[in-house]
């Protein structure tokens, strides 16, 4: 993976840049000693590391604005960072950049239950948003697996999803408004607590723009009343293909579970050891969760059981208690971590049409044999968002390259069958060079023009999302 | 009227166009002053892909909305956002097209639960003002690859490009519909009751209040047994507000399409605010003929010709669109500050010659 050559003019001006930043921020908010900037050298894509020139930790919108103004005037690239849980390298620094971390922006500003929204500073973690409204039995719906750690700012940047978005949608469907600081320091309000904002849908454009259009400092999020109850069921199958076919049948039948999660044997074995969730032994497992009153849950699971029966499941189990439900979800949510304990892995994130699940799983198996690298599959089957985990040995020469080559083939396969490169993790640096597989040059140019409008000097997270050769003219124009 | 029969001929036409173009689908929602040569997308018609098992449908922008809805209904599915028809409020005839629905981000009462048109739209193809054919999004529900131009195009009223194809996530249809009705509430109590219902766990899919009929309506949809249960629970919850009854035949199409404003005189405005501000809108526009939808978050208001509605609502956050009449000030809420510059910049980038619906959204 290639990153742009750092700008020596900026590296040479480090002392001056640090001084200018210290003038607008509290002393402890500017991190510049090499042993301290190392903390920010990577995010959750740990294969790539590079310490930044400096990192800043502002506490409010005004401080963010002041930082950006300084960087804009000097021409320093800025890489915004939420909690650093990006699996795509969205917060990976360059040597000549300032990392703008939002970790200190973690307050709740307003909760409004009558209008069903909460306004928070963007560094607040995903789970603590729900934590702030739980007393009134409300929750914030998007639930990425990293929700204990990940920040709303990062969720907005990547338009994060989660296990329950089959019913509730992803971040963009639950975001009502933001306060955003533009690269030149201008503070702007986009959207608000009302349902539709006037003018162009700039909020929709900002969400998922990977921190390239502005820095979001506050967000108004839709909150929902918790359902009366929820219950997961486990269905084990003799093969991946049959499990995939069952998913499609359930959706066609008119039942809309809140979540349909898929795990294959390799993942199941590891997770079972790690989380002891009581998963049945099988080739493929579906976790299907439905919501409502007791009677409604019984009825929906009854229908699902009928449909599953036509696919001859090896096991069908409903959770019988809160504890069992929690264990089932703990297993699923800790799957990535559990896999990480036994092996290095690369987590892919392509989405495919649900009707192609069986075919794509079969092809991934074939590619696994061809490359000689194991693959575990754990993903959101209801919406076709796959997460193949390619296992490799980081200490073995050439294994990472092999793994990346195989990952690229899988993602191209996703695009070929009508899907896309990334469903919820974002492009970052990881899938940057694969953008050609999905977009023609004209499609990409239309997106670059959007960045030209928001950030004409191309200083915000400039080396991400698009292939470097595509953005080179624009990035170098700033010097 | 120009009617390209393919995306390529649409592209060629725009590339070679020498003056302003007035972009139309079926012309059923003539919002604002269109100028220039009329260009309709109705030649780009037909469903190109429908996969009920994947909950997705893809169609040409000129496909009639009725054709999409009929295809979905045949498989017991539907568009989640319940698009309204403009015939009653605009006094138009003709076929609403799916591209027009997208261009205007048209939603109905279910928007409060299932999101707007923009939330179900998962892919677009369009021709920008340069004549370039651009695609964004696709046909899968979860897709964060590159910038989300899908959302940007939805509700852009053709000012950034002419849609040629659109793709949606759809939802299963329902077995039963029941409406909990409360009689005789004033606007204040009605909005409070709607908030209580929408903040309950009973999945209300429509929350409207018609002050003239004196009825507040809360819709429940789903499987038969589930609907009966939730309607009963919701009735209990709302009993303290007033006289509660169940109605299986509430006319939600009349709410969706704002039938009560057909043939009206005066100016008709569509006002989007925070739901609990709905009653403040009613109060500020004293004497207006009103209909509240989206739990109070959408207010239809018919006022005397030339009333300065934006002026009257200046204290309330939100935005107003003039649907019909003389009005006061621009038809669309004009963007301000940094957003005005961004909007302007985007229009220049996507349509450098300024030929696509130049008079709209200003």
Interface residues (C-beta under 8 A of the other chain):
Chain A: X112 X113 X114 X115 X116 X137 X138 X158 X159 X161 X165 X166 X169 X170 X172 X173 X182 X186 X187 X188 X190 X192 X193 X194 X195 X196 X197 X198 X199 X200 X201 X202 X203 X204 X205 X207 X208 X209 X225 X226 X227 X228 X248 X249 X251 X252 X253 X254 X255 X256 X292 X293 X295 X296 X299 X300 X351 X352 X353 X354 X355 X380 X383 X384 X385 X418 X419 X420 X421 X422 X423 X424 X425 X426 X427 X431 X435 X438 X439 X440 X442 X443 X444 X445 X446 X447 X449 X450 X451 X452 X453 X454 X465 X466
Chain B: X51 X52 X53 X54 X55 X56 X75 X76 X105 X111 X112 X115 X116 X118 X119 X128 X132 X133 X134 X135 X136 X138 X139 X140 X141 X142 X143 X144 X145 X146 X147 X148 X149 X150 X151 X152 X154 X155 X156 X159 X160 X171 X172 X173 X192 X195 X198 X199 X200 X201 X223 X225 X226 X229 X230 X233 X272 X273 X274 X275 X276 X277 X294 X297 X298 X317 X318 X319 X320 X321 X332 X333 X334 X335 X337 X338 X339 X342 X343 X345 X346 X349 X350 X361
